[in-house]
Amino acid sequence: MSAQPEESVANKTIGTLNNIPFESIIGGPLSACVKAQAEAAVSTVNFIEAVGLKDGPNNTKEAVYVVFSYLQNGRRANISVPLLALVPIPYISINNIELDFKVTINGTEESHLEDGTTVESESKSETSTKKGGGWLTKRKTTKMSTSISTKRDSKATQDSKFSIESTIDVHVQAGQESMPSGMAKILAMLNEAVDVVPENGDLTIDGPYKDDEGKFYLTAKYKNPFGEYSTKELTCEQGKPDGTYAGEGVRYVFSQSGITAVVKAMKLDDNGEQTQDVVFSRSIAIG
C-alpha cells in the first residue's frame, strides 16, 4: 500500500521548507547593510580630508581656515575660522534593520484509483439426442448450450501539484549618528582656535629688557592677517637678530642704549621675500 495522500503532502512540504536558503535570504540584506555602513564611514573620512584638511610640510596635514573680513569698533578686522568648525560632518549610521520574510507553499496531491474486473471467457457446449423410431413411438430431440464470458481491467492514476510563493521586505532606518568623542574634542579645539586679527595683521613688542651682561634686547611678534605668527616680515633698525623666540617672534639685541629702535613688519612678495611696503612700524626707546 502506498502512503496516504495527507502524509505525502506533509512530507513534501517539510522537504520544500528545508530546501529554502534562509542563510542567503537573511544574510544577504545584513551583509549589504554592513557594506553600506563601511562605505558611509569611508565617505566621512574622504569628506574630512577633501574639505577640512590640506597638505602641510613633512607629509603632514593642516586644517583649512576660512578668513572673513568685517568691521569691529569702526575698524576692519579679519576672523580666521577652521572650515571643519563651520560645516556639518556627515556621520550616517544604520541604527535599525527589519527583515520580513514570508513563504507560502501550496501543495495539492490527488490520487485516483480505478480497479474494475471483467473476465471474459467463452465456453460453448451443445448436445443433441434423438430417441424413438417406428410408427408407434414419438421421436424426442434434446439440445444443450452453455456460454460463460468474463473481463478484467485495472487503472490507477495519481497527481501531485506544488507551488511556492515567497516575499521579503527589508526596512532600513538610517540617521545622523552622534559625533565620535575624538572628533568632538578636535572640533572643540578648532573652535577655540577662532581668532580675530586686524586687517593688516598685528605687531606686538615685548621689552626692552636688560640682561645680566648689561645688554638690551626686545622680542617682536607679528601675526599676519590670517592669524598666523610669521617672522619673515620682521625687521628692526639698530637691532641685531638673535634667533627666534618660541618660533613666533624674533629677538633683537642692541649694543648700546639711548637709541630709538624701529621695528617694522614688511609685506612679502609671491616668493616670500620682503618688499619695501611697510605694514606696521613701531618705535621703541632703548635704555
Disulfide bonds with the S-S distance in Angstrom:
none
